[in-house]
Amino acid sequence: MSEEPKHLEPVSAQEPPKKEKTAKELEKERKKAEKLAKFNAKKAKQAEDSASSKDKVEKKPKKEKKVVEPAPEFDDKTVPGEKKILVSLDDPAFKAYSPKNVESSWYQWWLKEGVFDPEFDANGDIKPEGLFSIPSPPPNVTGALHIGHALTVSLQDALIRYNRMLGKTVLYVPGFDHAGIATQSVIEKRIWAQEKKTRHDYGREPFIQKVWEWKEVYHARIKDQFMKLGASYDWSKEAFTLSPELTKAVNEAFVRLHEDGTIYRANRLVNWCVKLNTAISNLEVDNKTITGRTLLSVPGYEKKVEFGTLTYFAYQVEGSDEKLVVATTRPETIFGDTAVAVHPDDARYKHLHGKYVIHPFVDRKLPIITDGETVDMEFGTGAVKITPAHDQNDYDTGKRNNLEFINIYTDEGLLNAKCGPEWEGTKRFDARYKVIEELKSKGLFVEQKDNEMAIPICSRSGDVIEPLLKPQWWVNQSEMAKAAIEVVKSGELKITPKVSEADYFRWLENIQDWCISRQLWWGHRCPVYFVNIEGEKNDRMSNDFWVSGRDEQEALEKATKKFAGKKFTLEQDEDVLDTWFSSGLWPFSILGWPNQTVDMEKFFPMSLLETGWDILFFWVTRMVLLGVKLTGKSPFSEVFCHSLVRDAQGRKMSKSLGNVIDPSDVISGISLQALHDQLLGGNLDAKELKKAIEGQKLSYPKGIPECGTDALRFALCSYTTGGRDINLDILRVEGYRKFCNKIYQATKFVLGRLGPDYVPPASSKLTGNESLVEQWILHKLTKASQAINKQFEAREFFEATNSVYNFWYDLCDVYIENSKALIQDGSDVQKKSAQDTLYTCIDGALRMIHPFMPFVTEEMFQRLPRREGETIKSIVKAPYPQYIKEFDNEKALDAYNLILEIAKGARSVLAQYNILKNAKVYVECQDSQILAIADSQKESIVSLIKGVETIKVVSSGAEVESGCALQSINKQCTVHVLVKGQIDLDAEITKVEKKLTTIKDLNKKNEEAIAKFSEKTKPAAKELAFKKSENYAAEIEGYEQTIEILQKLKL
C-alpha cells in the first residue's frame, strides 16, 4: 500500500516568499531522503530507546519495577456440574486475568450439559452438516501425561471444537493403553527399588494385581490432566485396551487371523531383551552407531562393556597344522558356531572344501562349507564363522546349508550347559573377555581392530539386544501391506504431511513378518491353546497341536473335533500379545467391533487420525493393516502427523535430562525446587538424578510460571508449522498468557462500553451508518474468518493461530481505541453503530479463537448479551464465524490503512525526537481523494497517537508551520511534526556528532584492514570487510544528513 516511512528535511516558512520551495523542489528532497530510509528506520528505534530511557534516567530517579500482584484466591461457590456463578468483573479476583479463576467450573458444566456428546438430527441420523470424528491416541498408563500429549490434545481438540461449531455430528473418543512392556517395566523397576523383589517373587496373579493398582492411580491422574487441558471428549465412550470389551475384540482378531493362516507359529530369531526378559519387535530396537572401540553401559554390569572391535582368531583345521582365521564382533558367540564358510571360488581355500575345524572350547567339529551368498572374498580373511542361532545372516546361511542351530544363552543372558561346565552360568559380556584371554592362551588369538558398527539397543530398557532363537507367534504382513498401500494410492486414505506418506510407503514396501508374542505377564494373554494328547509327546513348535479360541470353550470344541477319540488337556500359552496388536484395533474396537453396533454403523471409518510422526510405523500402519484386513476399509479417511516436542535447546524430552514437562505444571506453574522434588520421587538412579537436576536448572532456572490451559494450547498450536520438530520455549507460552490477558481485558472493556442495558441487533447486517473504521474492522473480521476456515481445513495450525491473533490485535489496538471517541462523543446514531460493530467483532473474535482457547472464551462469551432469538447455552455450540460478502470492503481497507500509516509515521517522528506531549501534526495530501480521507479521519488519527495536541490536514507544504520534521507516507502524502521549540536541538546535535565520530573511527580501521588484503586473504573475510565499508558509508551519510536537518531546524 504505502512506501517505507521517510524522515525528511523541514520546510522553513520564514524564508522570503520568492524562496519558498516548489513542489518540484520538495519532490527532489523527498527522493534524496529516500536514500536514507533504511538508515533512518534503524535509527528511529535507537532514538526512541535513548529518549525514553537514558534521558529519563538523567532527570528522574530510577523507578522500581512494579511487581504484579497475583490475583486473590477465588472462592468459587459454583456447585460442581452447575453453570458457573459469574461474579462481577470488579471483584478483586477478576480485576486482572487469572487462568485459575477463569478456568474454574466450566469443564464440569460442559460435561453435565452434554455439549461434548455427538448431536444427531431429528431422526437420529448424522446431521446434514456432516460428520467429524477422531479416535484419540490412548496414552500409556505408565505415568502422567507429558507435553507431547498436550500437543496432541491441543491440535485434536481445536479441530473437534471447530467442526462442532460448524454444526456437524462430532465424536471424540478418549481412551487409555495398558502398554504391556512399558508398564510392566515401570512396576518391576519400582518393586525392585522399593522392596528388592522381582515379579517372580510375587507370582503372576499377585504381580498383575500390583500393576492394576498402578493403572488405577495413573488412569485417574491422566483423566484429570485431560480435563484440565479442556479435551472435549465424549467420556461415555471412554475405552481401555484391557477392558472386557476390547479384550473381546483382540481375541476375535487373533482367532480370525490364526484360522486363515495369517498368524502362525515359528521358531525364529527374535530381538531378546535380557533386562526385560522378553522378545521385542524391530520397531522397538534403536540402532546406536559407533565408529570404533567404545565403552557402553549395559544394564546388569558394573563396568562398561567394550564394543566396536573386530576380533580375529584362528580355528585349527582337523588333521593338519593349518589354521583358518575368522573375525567377529561378538567373540562370546563362539560356542554357537556350527560351521566356517568360505566362497566356493576362493582359490585360497579350495583345498579345505569338505574338511572340518576343531572347536577350541567344546568337543565339536565344525564343517568348512561353501556359500557364495554369505561370504565376500574381499572382506577380512574371506572365511566367516557361522552362528545360526544368534545372528540373522547366519540363520539364513544355516537354513540354506542345513546346519545345526545351537542356542548358547539362557533367557537371563547367561551361557547355558551347551557351552560346557566351565562356562555355564557366565554372563554374556563377561564371557567376551574370558574367551579372548583363553584364545590367547591357546595361541589362537590373532589381533583386534576398530570396527564401525551399529549396536541394537532396547528402546525400553537400554539393554543390548541379543538375537535368540525362540518359538513365537508371527503375523504374515506381506499381503496385508499391499492392501494398505492401495488404500492410500486410491485416495481412500490421505496422509499428511507428504514426507510421512513417503515414510509409510517405504516401510510397507519393505515389510517383514511381525512377532506378536511377548514373554510378559501384563497384557492380553494369547488366546491359543496347546493340545496335550495323553500318551503322546508332540512338538510345541508345530501349528498342528495348537488351537485358537475366543474363549476356552471354543478352543475345547475345536480340539475335540480335530483330535476326535483322543484324551487331551488344553494348556493356554503363557505369553501375552504385543501392545501394538490391541492398539492396532483401536479405531474400530472402541466402536464395538466385532459386533455391528450403532456406533460402527454411524462412525466407522473415523474421519481423522492425528498423532506424532514417530509412531507412524508402530501404530498408524498397523491400524491400517488390521483395519483393512478385518473390516475391509481403511479405519480413517485422513492421517495427520504432527511434530515432536523438544526443549528450547532442541534436545529430545527425557527424564534423565530433566526436561520432561508435565502440562499441569505449565498450566498451574511450579517452582524449580518442586521440579527437583518430582525427580526424587521417580525411578532415576543417583547418577541420572544428578544429571536431571542440572538439566532442570538449565531449562527452567526460575521454575515454570503459571500460564493456564488456554495459553498452553494456543502456543502448541502456533508452533505447529508442518516441520518434524518443535523446540518449545516456556517463555513463549508465558507470552501467550499475556495474549489471554489482552482478550480478557478487551472483552471486559467492551462490556463496559456497551453498558448493562445494551441489546444487540437481531443480526449483524450492515445498516449504512458504519464509520470508516467500522467498515475496516468488519472487513478484517470477514477476511480473518475466511482465512481461518481454510486453514483449519488444510490443517495449517500455525497460520490459523496467526490469523486469529492478528485479528485480535487489529480489534484491540485499532478499533477499540477508535470506538472510544465514537461512543463517548459521537451522535446517537454513531454511538449505536459503533457499539453494534463492537459487539459483532468481540462476539466473532471470541468464537473464532474458541477452538484454541476454550476457557477464557466461555468465561467472556457468557457475559455478553445475546441477539434476539439466539438460544446458545455455550460457546461450545455457537456457530463458527464464516465469510460474509457484505463485510468485504477493499476500498475501506485501503482508506483506513492510509490512516494507520499516517499515524505510524507521526509516531515515528515523535519517538525519534522524544516528543511526548503537546505535539502538532500536519498531514500534507497532494491528492484530493487522500486529503478527503485524512480530513474526515482526524479524530481517528488523534486516537491512534498519544500526546497530540492538534492535527491539521493541508494540501501543500506552504501551509505547514516552519521547524517541522517530515516523513513520507507515500508519493501523495507526507506527515510533518513540529520539532522546533519541542526539543533541545544543540543537545541532539551533540549526541549525533558523537555517534558520527565513532562510526568514522570504525570505518578508518576497516579501511586500513582492507588496504592490507592480499591474495592469501580469505574471500569470506574480504566480503565481510567490504560489506562493513558499505554500511559504515551509509551510516556516516545518514548522521551527516541528520545533523544538517537539525542545524536547519535552529534557523
N, C-alpha and C positions, 0 to 999 in steps of 0.2 A: 504493500500500500504506500507507505511513506519512505523517504530516504533515511539514511543514518543521521541522527541529530548532529548538527554542526554548531560550533561556537564561532561567532563572527565578530568583527570589529563594530563598535557602536557608531551611530550617525551623530554628528555634532550639529545641533540646531542653532548654536551661537555663531557659526560662520556666516559671512555675508550671503545674502540670497543668491548672488551670482555664482557662489562657490558650492551651493547645495549639490549634493551628488545626484546624478541622474539614475534612472532605473538601470541603464546600461552599465554605469559605474558600479552600482550596487550588485548587479549580477556578476560583474568581474570579481568583486570582492568575495562574493559567495563562492565562486569557483576556486579562488585562491584558498579560501578557508577549508574547502572540501578536502584539500590535500592533507590537512592536519586532522581529519576526522578520527582516524584510528588512534592517533596520539592523544587527542583531547578526550576521547571516550575513556581511555585508560586513566588519564589524569583526573577526570571528574570524580571518580570514586576515591582516589587518593586525597583529593582536595576536600571531599565530603568527610572522609575519616579524620583528616587533620583538623578540619574546622570544628567538627562535632566532638572530638575527644581531646586533642592536645591543647587547643586554645581554652577549652572549658576548664581543663585541669589547672592552667595557669591562673585563671580568675577565681575559681571556687575550690574549696577543699573537696577532696575525693569523697563521693558518696559511698556508703557501704552498700554492697549488693543486697537487694531486697530478697529476703528468704520467703518463698511461697509456703504459706502455712497449709498443712494438709486439711482437707475438708473434715468437719466434725463427724463423729460417728453417727451414722443414720439409723435411727430406731424405726425400722420398717415394721409397721403394725399390720401389714397385709397377712391374712391367713394363707398359708401355702396352698396354691391352686386357685385362689380367688384373684380377681383382677387387682392389679397393684393400686394401692391408695396413692393418688397423686398429690403430694404435699406441694405447698406454694414454692415457686422458684425463688422466692425471697427467703425461704427457710435457710438457715446457716449451712445446712448440709448440701444445699443445691445452688448456692450462690455461685460457686465455682464448679467446674466439671470434675466429678469423681467417678471413675469407672465402676467402682464397687457399689456406690449408691445408685447410679443409673441402671446398672445391670441386674439389680436385685429383683426377685419375684417374677420377672417376665417369663422365664422358661417354664416354671411350674404352671403358670396360667395358660401358656400355649399348649402344654400337654393336656390340661383339663378341658380346654376348649376343643381339642382335637384338630387344631389347624394344620397339623403335620400329616393327618390321615389322607389317603387318596380320596379325591372327590369325583363322583360319577354323575352322569346325567339322570334324569327322572326315571329312566328305565334300568338304571344300574349298569349302564354301559360306559365305556370310555367317552369322555366329553368330546364334542366336535372340535374343540381347540387342539386336541391331540393328546399324546401320551409321552411322558418322560420318566425314565426310571434308572436308578443306579444301585447296583449291589455294592455296598460299602466294603472295601477290603477289610477282613476281620483281623484286628490286631492280636498278636500273641499274648497269652495271659502270663508271660514270663515276668512282666513287670509293668510299670507305669508307661503311659504314652510319652514319646519324645517329640521334638519339634517337627520331625518328618511327618508324624501322624497329623500334627496340627496343620501342616501344609495340605495334606490330603483332604482333611475336613474342610479347610477354608475354600479350596477350589471346588470340591464337590458340592458343598452346601451353597456356595454362590450360584452355581448352575441350577441346583434344585430350587432355591428360593426364586431365582429369576423365572424359571419355567412355571413355577406355581403361580407367580404374579401374572404370567401370560394367560392364566385360566386353564391350563392343562390339568389332566389327571396325572398326579405326580406320586411316585413311590420311591422312597429312600430307605433301604433295609439295613439295619445295624446288625453287627454280629461279632463273635469272638472265636479265635482259633486256639485249639488245645496245644498246638505247637509241640508235638511229641518230643523230638530230640532236644529242642531248646529248653522246654520247661523241665523235663527230667534232668537235664544237665544242671540247671539252676538249683533244683532241690537236692540233687546229690552233692553238689559243691557246698550247699548250705548245711546239710546234716553232718557232713564231714568236718566242716569248720566249727560247728557248734557242739557236736556230740562224738566226733571221731568214729562215726558209723557209716557203713555203706548200705546200699539198697538191699544187698543180700543179708545183712544183719537184720533188717526189718522183715524181709519176706515180701512176696509180690503184692498180696492184697493190702497189708498194712502200709506198704510204701505208696501204693496207688491212693490210698485214703489220705496220706500225707500230702500228696500232690493235689488232690481235690480240695483240701483245706486251703492250700495256697491259691488255687484257682478262684475260690470264692472271694478271697480277700482282694485279689487284683482285678477280678471281674468287676466288683463293685467300685473299685478305685478308678478303673478305666471308664466305666459308665459315667461316673461323676465328672471326669475330665471331659468326656464328650459333651455333656450337658453344659459345662462351663464354656465350652467352645461354641455353643449355640447350634450344634448339629441338629437339623430339623428332621430327625429320623421318625419313622413310624415304629415306635417301640413295641407295638402289639405283635410285630413280626420279628422281634429280636431272636437271633439264632446263635447256637454254639455247636461247633463241629462234632463234639462228643455227646450231644443230646440224643435221646432215643430216636427222634425224627430223622436227624441227619445220619445217625448210625445205620438206620434202615436203608437210606439212600446209598451209603457206602457198601453195605452188604449186597444190595441189588446190583450195583455196578460191577463189583468183583465177580459175583456169580455169573452174570451175563457174559463178561469178558473171559472168564475161565471156561465157560461152556462152549464158546465159539473158538477157543484156542488162542485168543489174543493174550491172555495171561497164561504163562506156562512156568514150569519148574525146571531149573538147570543149575548144574554145579559149575560156576564160572568165577573168574576173578572179580572181586569186589574191592571197593575202597574201604579198607578196615581202619577204624579209628580205635586204637588201643585204649586211649583215655576214656572214651565213651562206651567202649566195648560193643560197637555196632557197625554195621555197614552204612555207608552214606552214598548219596548219588554223586555223579560227576559235577553237578552244579554246585554242590556243597564243598568242593575242593578248590582252594586257592593255590595257584602255582607261583611260588616265590623264586624268581630268577637270581642266581648268584654267578659271579664272573670267575670265581676260583675258590681257593681254600677259605672257608668261612666257618666260624663257630656260631651255632644256633642253640637257643634254649629249647629244650624238649621237656614236656610235662613228664614227671617221674624221674628226672635225672638232676642231680645236684649240680654237676658240672656241665658246661656247654658241650655239644657234640659237634665234631668236625664233619663238614660236608664240602663238596666242590673239589674232590680229588679223584683221580683215576689211578687205581692201584693195579700194577702189573705183577702177575705171579705166574709160575710155571706148573703145569701138570706133567708128571713123569709118564712117558709113553711105555706101555706094558712090553716087557721083554726087550727093552732097549735102553741105551744110555741117553737117548734123545729126550728133550723136554719140549713141550708145546706151551708157548707163552700166550696168556689171555689177559684181558683188562676188565675191571669192574669198578663201578662207583659204590657198590654195596658188597664188600668182601664177606660180610656175615652170612650172605645167602649161599655161600659155597656148599653148605650142607644140602641145599635143594637142587644142586646141579645134577642133571641126568644125561648130559651129552656135551661134547665140544663140536661146534660146527665150523666147517671151512667151505670156501667156494669151490664148486666142482671143477672150475677151470684154473684154479690157482696151482701153478706148477710146483710151488714150494712144498705143497702138502699132498700131492697125488700119491706118493708112496705110503701115506698114512691112511688112505681111504679104507674103511672097514676095520681098522685097528681100534685099540682101546687105550685110555689113560687111566692111571690109578689115583683114586681119591686119597688125599693126604691124611684125612681125619677119620673116615669111616671105611668099613670093609666093603668097598664097592668099586666096580669098574664102570667107566663111562665110555660109551661108544663115540668114535670120531665119525660124525655124519657130514654129508654134503648138502648144502642148502643155498641156492643162489638168491633166494628172496631175503634171507636173514643177513647174509654176510656181504660186506663191501670189502673187496680185496685191498682197496687203497687206504682203508681206515685201520689205524692201530696195527696189530700184528697180522690181521687177516684171519685170526682164529677167535671164536666167540664162545664163551661159556653159556650154556642154556639151562635156565631155571624155570621150567614151565609153570610151576605153582605159585610163582612170586613176581612175574613180570608179564605184561600184556603181550609184548612182541614174542617173548619166549613161549608163552601159552599157545600162540598161533603156530609157532615152529614145532612145539610138542605135538599138537594135533596133526600137523601135516606128516610128521615123522613117527607117529605112534610111540612117543617117548613116555617114560614113567613120570607121573606127577607126584612129587613128594612135598607135602606141607610140613615145614620145619618149625612153625610157631604155634604157641597156644594163643587163645583169644586175648591173653594179657600181655602178649608181646615177648614171651619167654621162649627160648629154644626148647623143643619137645624131645621125647625119647628117641626119635629117629636120628637125632644128632649124636647119640651116644651118651653114656652115663657121665662122662667127664664134662660134657657141655650142657646137659639137660638142666633147665632152670635158670640159665644165664640170660640176662636181659639183652635184647637185640642189639643195642648200640654199645653195650659193654663187650659183647661178642665181637663187634667190629674191630676193636683194638686188640683183643686177645688173638683173633685169627691172624692178624698181621704179624704179631710177635711170634706166633707158632710157625708161620710160614718162613719167617727169618731164621728161626732155629733149625728148620728142616732144609735150609738152603734153597727154598723155592721162591722167596720174595725177590722181585726184580727192581722195581722203582715205583715212585708216586709222582704224578704230575697234576698241576692245577687243571681244572676242567669246568668250563661254563656249563651250568645245568639248571633245571627247574625242579624245585623241591615241592612235592604235593603236601599242602597243609590243610588240616581240617578247619573249616571256617568257624566251626562252633567251639572247638577246644584248643586250637593252636598246635595240636599234635601232628607229627609227621605221619602221613598215611602209609599204611603197609598193604600192598596188594596181596590178598589172601583168597584161596580157593574155598568157596562156601556155597552150599546149596541154598538158593534164594528163589523168590517169585519175581518173574520178569514180565514186563508188558512189551509186546512187539508193536513198535510205533511206526513202522515203515509205511503201511497203507493208510494209517490214520493221518500221518504227516502230509501225504498227497492231498487228502481231503481238506486239511487245514490250510494248505497253500491255496487251494482252489477257491475257498470262500473269500479270500482277500482279493485274488485276481479277478474274481467275478463281480466284485463290488458289494457282496453281501456284508462284508466286514471292512471297515475303514480304520487304518492305523495311522495316527499322527503323533509326533512329527514324522516326516519321511524317513529320517535316519533310523527310527525304531522299526518301521516297516521293513527296511533293508536288513536289519538285525534279525527280525522274525523270519524272513525267507532264508537267510544264511543258516540259521540254526536248524530249521526244519529240513532243509535240503541235505544236511549232514547229520541227521538224527541217528541216534543209537538206541538200542532197547533200554528200557528203564527198569532198574532194580527197585522194586517197591516194598520189599520186606525189610524190617528193622529189628535188631535184637534188643528191643526195649520193652518196657512194661506199660508205659503211659501212651495210650493211643488206641486205635481200632484194631483189635486182635483179628488176624487174618481169618476170614470165615471159610476155612478149608480144613478138612479132617483126614488124618491118615487111618487107613483101614488095617488094623492089626488082625490078621486072619489066624485063627487058632491052628497051631502046628506048622505054621509057615514063617520063614524069615525073609521078608520081602524088602526090596531096595527102596529106601525113602527118597532116593533121587528120582525114581520113576513116577511120572504123572499117573501111571496106571493105578496106583494104590492110594490116590488122593481124590476125595470128593468134596466139592464145594456145596454150601447150603446157606440160604438166607437165615436159617436157624438150624439147630442140631437135628430137629425132627426131619427137615427136608434132606439133610445130609444122610441121615439114617435110611430114609426111603430110597435114596439113590444107591447107597451101598448095598442094601438088601436086594435091589433089582440087579445090580451089577455082579454081585457075588452070591447069587441065589443058592441056597442049600448049604452055605458055609457059616460057621460060627465066627463072629468077629466082635471086636470092640472098636469104638471110634476115639481118636485122640486128636483134639484140636491143636493146630500149630501154635507154638508158644509166641511166635513173632507177631509184631504189630505192623501196620501199614505205614509207609512214608506219609508224613503230614500232608505233603502236596497232593496225595491221591484224594483225600477228602476235600482239600481246598480246591482241587480241580473240578469238583462237582458243585461248588458254591453257588453260581448264579441260577441254577435250577433246583438244587436240593432245598434252598431257602424258600422256594415257591411251592414245595410239597411233593416234588418228583421223588419216587416214581409214580405216585398217584396223579391222575389227571385232574388236578384241583382247579378251582375257580381262578386262583392266582396264576397258575400255569397257563390257563386259557387266556387270561386278560393281559398278563405282564411279560410273558416269555415270547420271543427273546427280549432281554433288557435293552435299554437304549444305549447306555454308555458304561464302559468300564474305565475308570480313571485311577491310575496308580503310578508308582515310580518306575522309571525305565529299568532299574536294576533288577526287578523281578519279572521282567518280560518273559524270560525262559522258565524260571521257577514256577510261575503261576499262570500268566496270561496264556501262553501257548498251550499249557496243559488243560486249561478250561476250554480252549477251542478244540483241542484234540478229543477230549472226552465228551464235550458238548455235541460236536458233530457226530461222533460215533454213537452216542446213546440217545440223542433226540433228533438227529437228522438236520439240525440247524446250528448256525453259529450262535453261541449263547448271548451275544450282544451285537449291536449294529456298529458300534464305534469303540475304539480304544484310544485313549489319550494318555500319553506317558509324560509325567511331569519331571522336573529336575530333582536332583538330590541336594539336600541342605548340608552345607559345610559351615564351618565357623568363619569369623571375619578374616582370618588368616588363610582361608582356603583349605583348611585341614578337615579330613573326614571326622564326623562326630564319633567319639569313642570315650567310653567310661574311663579308660586308663589315661586319656589325655585331659580329662576333667572338663571337657567342653560340651558334654551332652546336656541338653536343656529340656527341662520339664515345662511344657507350655503353661502349667498352672503357676510356675514361678515368674513367668513373663507377665501373666495376667495380674497376679497379686503383688509381685515384687518380692525380693528376697535379699538378705544381706550376704556378704561374702562369707562370713563365719557360718551362717546357716547352710550355705552351699557346701562348705567343708564338712559340716556335721552330717549332711546327707551321705557323703562318701564314706564316713566312718561306719555307717550302718549297712554298707554294701558288702560285696564279696571280694573286694580287691585285696591282694596281698600287700605287705608293708612297702615293697619297692614300687608297686603300681600306685599305691595310695599317695606316696610322696610325690610322684610324678603328676598325678591327677590334681593334687592340691596346688602345685606350682602352675599347672595348666589353667586352673580356675583363676588364679591371681592374674595371669596374663590376659585371659579372655574377659573376665568380669572384675576388674580391680576395685570397683565400688559396689559390687553386687549387681543385681538386676533391678532397675526401677519398676514401680507399678505402671504398667502400660494399658491394662484392660484387654478384654477379648476383641473388641472392635478394632483397636489399633493393630493388634497382632494379626488378625485375619486380613486386614487391608494391606499390611506390609507384606505378608507372604504372597498374596495375590499379585501385588505390584512387582514383586521380584520375579514372577513367572513370565519369562520372555521367550521360552522355547529352547533355551540353552540346556546343557547337560547338568550344570551345577549352579547352586545359589550360595554365595558367600554371605551369610546372614550377619548383619551388624545390629546388635541390640539397640544402639543409639538411633538407628533409622526407625525402629519400632517405636521408640520413645518420641521421635519426631512426629509420627502419625497419631500419637496420643494428643499432641498439640493440635493436630488437624481435627481430631474428635472434639476438642475444646472449642475450636472455631465453629464447627457445626452446631454445637450445643449453645454457644453464646449468640450465634447469629439467629437461631430459631427463637431463643429467649428474647432477643431484641425485637424480632418480627412480631412476636406475641404482644409485646409492649406497644408497638406502633399500631397494630390492628385494634387493640383495646378489647375489653371484655364483652362489649356489645356488638362486635363486628360479625356480620353474617356474610359469608362468601356468596357470590352469584351462583345460580344453578349450573352454569357451565363456564368454561374458560374462553369462550368465543370472544373475539375482539369486538370492542364497542365503537371504535373510531376515535375515542378520546385519549388513546395512548400517546404519551410523550415519546420523543426520540429515544431516550434511554430505556423506556419500557419496551419499545419495538426492538431495540438492540438486545435486551436480555431475553426476550421471548424468542428471538431468532437464535440466540445462543442455546436456549433450552431445547428447542426442537432439533437443532443440529447435533447437540450432545446426545439427545435421545436416539436420533437416527444412527449415530456412530456407535453408541454402546450396544444397541441391539445387534448390529452387525458383528461387533467384536465378541459379544457373548456367543453368538452362533459359530464364529470362527475359532473359538477357544483362545482368543487373544486377551489374556488376563491383564498383562501389563498395560496394553492400550486401553482396555476398558476402565481400569482404575485411573489412568491418566485423564481420560475423557471426563469422568465424573469429578475428579479432583480439580481440574481446570474450571469446570462449570461452577463449582462451589466458590472458587476464588473470584470468578467474574461476578457472581451473585453478591458475595460479601464485600469485596473491596471496591466494586464499582456501583452496582445497582443499589444496594442497601445504603451506601454513603449518599448517593444522589437522591434517593427517595426521601431522605430526612427533610430536605427543603420542600419537596413537593407536598409531603404530608403535613408539615408544620405551617408552611406559608402559602401553599397553593390554594386555588379556589376549591369549592366543594367538589366540583367535577374532577379537578386534577387530583385532589386528595383521594377520592373514591377509586379513581382509575389506578393510582399508584399503589393503593392498598390491595386492590384486586390482583394486580400484577405481582405484587409481593407475595400474596397468598399462593397464587398459581405456581410461582417459581419455588417457594420454600416447600410446598407440598410435593411438587415434582422432583425437587432435589433430594428430599428425604426418601422418596420411593426409589429413585434412581440408585442411591447408594445403599439401600437396604440389603441387597444380597451379600454385600461385603461387610456391612456394619449393622447387624440385626438389632442390637440392644439400644444404642443411642437413638436410632431411628424410630423404634417403637415408643420409647420414652417421650420423644418430642412430637411424634405423629399423634399420640393420644391427647396431647394438649391443644392441638389445632382444632378449630371448628370444622364441621363437615358441610359439604354442599347440600342443598336441598335434595332430598330423596336418596342420599348416599347412606347406606347401612353397613358400611365396612366396620367390622368389630376389631380388626387387627391389620396392621400394615402388611403382615404376612400374606394376607389375601387381597391386598389392594392392587388394582391393575397397574402394570408397569408402564412408565411413560413411553409414548410412541411418537413418531414423527408427525407433526401437524403442519400441513402445507400452508395454512393461513398464517402461521408464525414465521415462515421462511421469508426473510426480507433482506436481501443483499444490499439494497440501497441504504436502509437504516444501519446495517452493519458498517458499511464504508463511511457513512456520515459520522457515526459515533466513534468509530476507530480514529477518525481525524481529531475529534475532541480529546480522546485519550492520548494521542501523540502530542497534541498541543500542551496538555497538562504535564506529560512526561518531559517535554522539552523545557518547560518553565521550571519544573522541579530540579532538573539537572543543573540549570544555571544558578538557581537559588542555592543548591547544595555546593556548587563549585565556589561560590563567593560567600558561603556561610551566612546567607540572609535568612533569618528565622521569623521575622515579623515585619508588618507594615510594608510589605512588598508591593511594588507597582509593576503590572504586567501589561504589555501591549501585544496584541495579535495582529500582525500585518498580513492582509489577504489581498492578493492581486487578482484573484479570480472571484467574480461576483457570487458564484454559487457557494464557494468555500466561505466567503465573507458572510453570506446569509446564514449558513450553518453555524459558524462560530459566534455570530452576534446573537443568534437565538439561544445559544447554549452557554452564555456567560456564567449563569448560576451553576451549571454543571461543572464548568472548568474550575470555578472557585471552590466547589465542594470537593474537588479532587486534589487541590493544592493547599497545604497548610501555610498560614502566615501571609496570605494575600489580602491586601487592603482594598485595592481597586484593580479592575481589569477593563481594558478598552480595546475594542476591535476597530482597526483602521484599514484604509485601502492603500496607503502609501507610507514610505518611510519618513516623509516630510512631516507627518502628523505625530511622529514619535518624539518624546522628550529626549534631550541630549543626555549623554552619560549612561547610555544603556549598553548592555552586552546582548549579543544576538545568538540565536540558534535556529538553524534552518529545519523546518519540518518537512517540506517538500518544495518543489520549484515555485509554487504559488503562495506558500505560507511560511512566515518567519515569526518567531517569538522573540520579543525584546523584554529585558528585565532591567529596571533602573538599578544601577550599581553605585553610581556617584552619590556620595553622601551616606551610603549604607555600610561601607567598609573602609578600613584604614589602607589606602592604596599604597602608601610607602612601605608599610609592613609586608603587604602581599608581594610587592616587587622585590624586596629583600629576600623573602623566602624562595621565590622563583630563581633569583640570581644565584643563591647558594646551590640549588639543585643543578643549575646550568654549569656552574664551576665543577661540581662533582662529576657530571657526565663528560665534560670536556677532558678532565683528568683521565677518566677511564678510557675515553676514545684515544687519547695520546698514547697510553700504554699499549692499547690494542694495535695501533698503527706501527708502533715500534716493533711489536712482535711480528707483524706481517712483513716488515722490512727484512727480518732475519730468516724468512722462509727460504728453503732450498728444495732441491729435487727429492731429498730424503724425507721432507715433511709429509706426514700422513695426510691424504686427501680429506679425511674427516675433520682433522684439525684446521686445515685451510678453510674448509666450508664454514666451520663454526666461527672462525675469526672474521671472515668476510660478512657473515650474517650479522655478527655483533656490530661491525662497522656501519652497516646499513641502518640498524636500529638506533645506534648512537647518533647518526646523522639526522635521522627523523626526530629524535628527542631534542637534539640541540636546536633544530629549526623550530620545533614546537615551543620550546621555552623562550626562544627569542621572539617569536610571534606573540606569545602571552605577555611578555614584558612590554612589547610595542603597544599592545591593546591597553594594558594598564596605564602606560605613560600617557596615552591619548585621553584616557578617562579623567586624568588630572587637569586637562585643559578646561 
